[in-house]
Amino acid sequence: MSVQSMTGFARREGTAGRYRWAWELRSVNGKGLDLRLRLPPGFEAMEAEVRKIAGELFARGNMQISLSVSVAEAKVEAVVNREGLNAVLALRNELGDVIDQAPLRLDTLLGIRGLVDIREVEDSPEAGVARDRAILDGLRLALEDLAAMRASEGAALTAILSEHVRSVGRLVEIVEQDPSRSTEEIAKRLSAQVSQLLEGASSLDRDRLYAEVALLATKADIREEIDRLKAHIVAADELLGKGGPIGRRLDFLAQEFNRETNTICSKSNSAAVTAAGIELKVVIDQFREQVQNVE
């Protein structure tokens, strides 16, 4: 399964009987799957099915789904008010001795208010079901187009994120290889500082001071932080290779990258290690920024 971006656009249109329809989909970043639907009057019943289909294909993203429907071929019918017509004819017969008995003309009937109603022909239930099914089939195609676009952008994101992970690995290697980070070097430097303190201060307990130096040297060691960073690098590579909805887990790893890097910077006793730590933070921020686009 490939990595998907959460941004994309898709549009599908077509006809169903005498109707023309068009779906338009837009997707941006989101913590979860947030669907905002715009359906025309008379099509509200589709909402549950639309959400179901979208949920089958996507796990995250703020998505706007809009449907427009127009009538390509209008059909109308004339509906006669039979009761009204009968009343008119009855009145004509009743007044037959005082009015002209000429046959009623159609234009005369049409001119009588409420006698003839011109209205659009309603579709049969079967035709309505077929229309809705065709429109929903079009939605599925549009969602597949959107997924394809998000997958294409996801491939580009994967390449960017993988390069960031490699950069983190190179910087961790620089930190690990720096001679100043060894326990022996830390102890040697602290020992020199203690020796300076002992000069002219014979009352200080030399053994106690050296014990404190050993403790400080242990606390200053960054071996554990380096090992955890290496483990996070492996985990990130595995997630990027696996694909799927991995955005949340990558974001968690970015936080862990940053946590270990902050600790390294706080323990650093070398300008080179500090510089590498600062560069690490820059790369990790770039990594996390890109992760926000991953499903």
Secondary structure, 3 states (H helix, E strand, C coil): CCCCECCEEEEEEEEECCEEEEEEEEEECCCCEEEEEECCCCCHHHHHHHHHHHHHHCCCEEEEEEEEEEECCCCEEEEECHHHHHHHHHHHHHCCCCCCCCCCCHHHHHCCCCCEEEEECCCCHHHHHHHHHHHHHHHHHHHHHHHHHHHHHHHHHHHHHHHHHHHHHHHHHHHHHCHHHCHHHHHHHHHHHHHHHHCCCCCCCHHHHHHHHHHHHHHHCCHHHHHHHHHHHHHHHHHHHHCCCCHHHHHHHHHHHHHHHHHHHHHCCCHHHHHHHHHHHHHHHHHHHHHCCEC
